[in-house]
Amino acid sequence: MGDSVISLKNVHFSYENKEVLTDINLNIKRGIFMGLVGPNGGGKTTLIKIILGLLKPDRGNISILNQSIDTFKDWNRIGFVSQKANSFNKGFPATVFEVVAMGLTAKIGYFKFFSKKDKEKVMHTLQLVGMEAFAHQSIGQLSGGQQQRVFIARSLVSDPELLILDEPTVGVDYENVNRFYELLNRLNKENNLTLLLVSHDTGAMTKYVTDVICLNRTLHFHGKSTEYTSLSEHELSKIYGHPVQIVIHDH
Ligand code: ADP
């Protein structure tokens, strides 16, 4: 339990009278790169909302960074990037630097000026995601994949211990999807950032994550990604309710 970032015990959740999550037991340890997969409608987004404290379970216990979610307040230690992040239009009036700096305002308050140290922090975080050369460009002028890197930087600038990403590669083209997963892999290995990546795509991401949980109303699998990729098509089809083939995309 000592190095657990997220822990769920016997969690159940219903929308009105329909139970969509049944008896979820989950432990995300510090330093792992967890992929959350499963069919559409399987409950992935609901589970993320529960972990972020946006929905309250009917039953069960949840701990975030070893504290009960009921008393947890340090939400800036948890970063979140949603699938809708890369949708700024061309005219959006902010530079890349400003968008990343917004990630610091939760800590320092909107009306304070940024110190030299804050500015260096923003530039350093842009460097981490390989976007420092774009600091003074308009966010709306960048491609979907580039914008997504900037949103990662905005989440990282406040030094979270866990980064949760909900379908972050929607709208990002194939080549950039792999580069994006490589960036996450590097942040996990070199910066010891714990990651929870939600995807309905069982292909490319299983090559990068260290662990996988597979959710279809209840957890059908919770283990190492190598074990997940060695599941037979028959076993996967039982979980998904339709034929499934894991395609590992190599470059
Ligand atoms: P996933 O993210 O894996 O696609 P969701 O968590 O979005 O799955 O949905 C799980 C189930 O809960 C689905 O059957 C969905 O129709 C239902 N659901 C999701 N949101 C709501 C809601 N706000 N009200 C009622 N039912 C919902």
Residues whose N, C-alpha, C, O or C-beta is under 5 A from the ligand:
A	BS01	ADP	Y15 V20 P39 N40 G41 G42 G43 K44 T45 T46
